[in-house]
């Protein structure tokens, strides 16, 4: 099947790209292997996206974006992309079910949570170890949990957990947070939150469920054990770049280099959202990326295909 634009990933960047591409009259499909909306669907509140002074749940925000894309006839398919052919004018996208051709490709595959890689983490994932407070926070009502990290996600989700739990320990490897000041102030003022500074978790202990954390103080060298019922890990993200390695230019961390128009090093292939090398990963920057990528894709199609189509040339896999 032939499309004008194929978008891989349906987070805010992919949804925005779908809205702009479909509204521009391009035959557009968004391929998503998991939940439409991406990671932001797990956010209990998005309070810094323009237009929502009372904040909005992440799921509701992306659901509105999906509906808007569908209004302009963007198509959504629940399929996992297994291979991409980027050579030639026409791009090839393969899934387990189908093979598609497209004039332009927009990659919005996003990122996923970085693991601590300590003993016990894998064993207790889903049984006390979590990477999503919105998903699992209610399971720990009146219990004690730890949050690992010092950035926006760690502090914001730590605050959210106080709606359910009796106590939240935020464990950070440094002596100050990297989170936005407004989040820091809220956390410092919350009586349910206690900070453990200059410390790292070395092991997660338990039998059928988590019982305690082994914590190493990087300044004193002291090791302590902290009894907890659950641990939420927010120590960064890693790019979903498996389909792109060796062909797309990536930075040292594996994120995609683009220019301001979202062009990658391969003509007709664009990247948007958290998969990009960028200084700020927020919903508002992702939607901006997606809009620009769709605009650039439309221009690419106009500049490279209209002459061929006017001359009656047939698009093929080899082109």
N, C-alpha and C positions, 0 to 999 in steps of 0.2 A: 504493500500500500504506500502511496506517495503523499507526503505532507509538504507544506511550505516550511513549517517550523516544528521541530520536535524539542520538547523541554523535558529534561531528565530531572525529576525531583519536584515536589509540590509544597515546599516550604514557602515562606513569604516571597522570596525571590522568584521562585518558579510560578507562583500564583500571579504575581505582578507581571511577569513576562507574558504569561498566558492572557491576562486581561489586555495588555497593550498589543500583543501580536494579533489576537483574534479581533479586537476592535479595529485594527488596521486592515482587516479583510483577508488576513492570511489564514490558510487552513492549518489549524494548530492542534497538537495533541500534547498532553502532559502525562508522562509515564511515572508511576509511583509504585514502589514495592511494598510500602508500609502505610502509615496513616497520612491522609491528606492534611497538610499544615505543618508537618515537621516537628522539630523539638519545641517550638513555641506553644504547641497545643497543651503542653504540660504546665505552662505558666498559669498560676491561679489568678494573677493580675498583671496586665500590661498597662502601666500608668504613664509612660512617656511616649506613646504613639499619638501624634497630633490628631485632634478632633474628638478625643474621649476624656474630658476633664474629670470624670468620675472613675476612670480606668475601665478596662474591659478584660474579660477572661481570654487567654490565648486561643482556646478552642473556638470561641465565638468570633473572634477577630478573623481567624483564617477561614472559618466557615462562611463568613460574609464575603471574603475574597473569592472563595470557590464559587459561590453563587453568582458573583459579578462576572467571573470568567465564563461561566456557563451561559450567562445571558447574552454574551457575545459569540456563542457557539464554539467555545473551546471545548475540546473533548478530553475526558479523563479515562485512563486505562490502568487497571490494577495489574501491572506487569513489571517484572524485574529485568532490567537491562543486563545482558550477559556479555555483549561485545559491541564495539563501535568501530566502524570503518570510516576513517577521516580522510583517506586519500581521494584525490579527484574532486570534481566540482560537486557531485552528488554524494551526500553522506549516508552511511548505512548504519542502522541501529537494530540490533538483534535482541530479542527477549527469549525466554523459554518457549513462548507460544508462537511468536511471529518474527518476521523480518520486515523492516520498514525502510523506506528511502525518504530523505528530506533535503530540502535546499539549504537549510540552515539549522544548526544545532546549538541549543543553549543548555549548558551544564549547570545545574543547581543542586548538586548532590549533598551539599552541606557538610556537617561534621558530626562527630559522636564523642561521648565523654571519654576522657583519658582515664585509664585505670591507675590505681596506686601501685599494682604489682607487688603486693606484700603477701606473705603466707596467710591463708584464711579468706582472702578476698573472693577468689573464685568459688571456693567451697560454699560460702555463705551468701553469694549473690542470689537474691530472691528469698533469702531466709534471714534477713537482717542487714544485708548490704544492699544499698539502693543508690541510684543516680538520679532519682526523681522524687522530690518531696511531695509534689502535687499528686503524684500517682499513689504513693505509699504512706504519706504522713498520717492519715486517719487510722492506720493500723497500729499506731504507737500512742494511742490516747492514754494520758496519765502515766506515761513511761518516760525513761531517760534515753536521750539519743545524743550522738555526736555528729557534727558537721565538719568535714575536712576541707579546708581551703580558706582563702582570704579575699577573693574577688567578689564581683557583683552577685554572681549566682549563689555562692556559698552564703553570703550574708543575707541576701533576699530570701533564700529558701530557709535559712535558719530562723528568720523572723516569722515566716509562714508556719513553720513547725510549732511555734509557741501557741498557736491556736488549738493544738491537740495535746502536746506532751507536757510533762511536769517540769522538765529541765532540758536545756540544749547547751552542750559544750561545743564551742567553735574552736577547732584546733588549727593553728596556723604556724607555718614554719618560720615566720619572721616576727618582728616586734611591732609591726603596724600593718593595717589592712590596705589592700589595693582597691577596695570597693569605693563607689561614689560616696561623697561626704554625707549626703542625705541618708543613705542606707546605713552608714556607720553610726550616725547620730541616733537613728531609730534602734539599732542593735544595742548600743551602749546604754540606752535608756530603758531597755526591756529587762525587767527583773528576772525573767526566766532564762536569760542568756548569760553564760559565763565563758570567758575567753581563756584559752590555754596557749600562751605565746611561745615562740621559738622552739616549737616541738613538732615532731613527726611521728606518725603511727608506723610501728615496725612489724606488728603482727596482730591479727584478729583471732581471738580465742572463743571457743564454745564447744558444745556437744551437738545437740540438735538445732540449737540456735545460738546467736551471739551472746556471750557472757561478759567479755571484757576486751579492752584494747591495751596493747603494750605501747607505751609512749616514751620516746627518747627526747630529752631536752638537749638541744644543739649547743646551748651555752654552758650548762653545768655538767653535761654528760650523764645526768641522772636518768634512770629508767623507773617509770611508775606504771601501775596498772589501773585503768579507769573502767569501773563497771558500767556497762551500757546495754540497752536492749536493741539498739539499732545504730547504724552509721550511714550517713549520706555523704557521698564523695563528689566534690566539685573542684578538681585540680587541673582544669583546662580541657581543651578539646583537640581532636585529631581529625584531619580531613578525610572525607570519603572519596579517595582519589584512585581506587584500585583500577578503574577502567581507563585512567588517563596516564598512568606511569609510562615513561619511556617515549611518549609522543608529544605531550603537552609540557611546556616549560613550567617547572614548579620551583618554589623557594626551598630553603633547607628543611623547613618543617613539613613540606609536601603540599602547601597551598598553591593555587594556580596564579601565575603572573598574568595580568591583563593590563591593557592601557585604560584610559578614562572612558573609552567607548565599549569596554568589556571584551574587546578583541583578545583572543589568545594568539599564540604564534602560528596557529593553523587558520588560514582564511575560511570564513564561514562557520567557525566554531567559537562560541562565546562562553564565558563563565560569569556567574552572578551569585551573590549571597556569601554565606560563610565559607564556601570552598575557595573563595578568592583570597589572595594576599592583600590584606587591608588593615587599617589601624583600628577600626571600630566595627564590631559585629553586633548589630542591633536590628530589630524588625524594620525600622525606618530606613536604615542603610541598605538592607536586603531588598526592600521594595524599590528603592531608587535604582539599585543595580539591575533588577529585573526589567524595569521600564527602559533603561538605557540599552540593555542587551537586545530587547525586542525592537527598539528603534533602529539599532545598528543592523540587526538581522534583516529588517524590512529594506533598509538601504542596500545591503549586500545583495539581496534577491533582485531588487530593481536594477542595480548596476550590472549584475552578472548573468541574469536569466532572461530579461525582457528582450534583449537583442536576439538571443537564441530562439525564443518562442515566437518572436515576430517572423523569423526566417523559417519557422516550421521545424526547427530541430527537435528531435525526440530525446528526452532526458533518459539516460540509462545508467546502470550501475557503474559502467566504465568511465563515464564523463567526469 
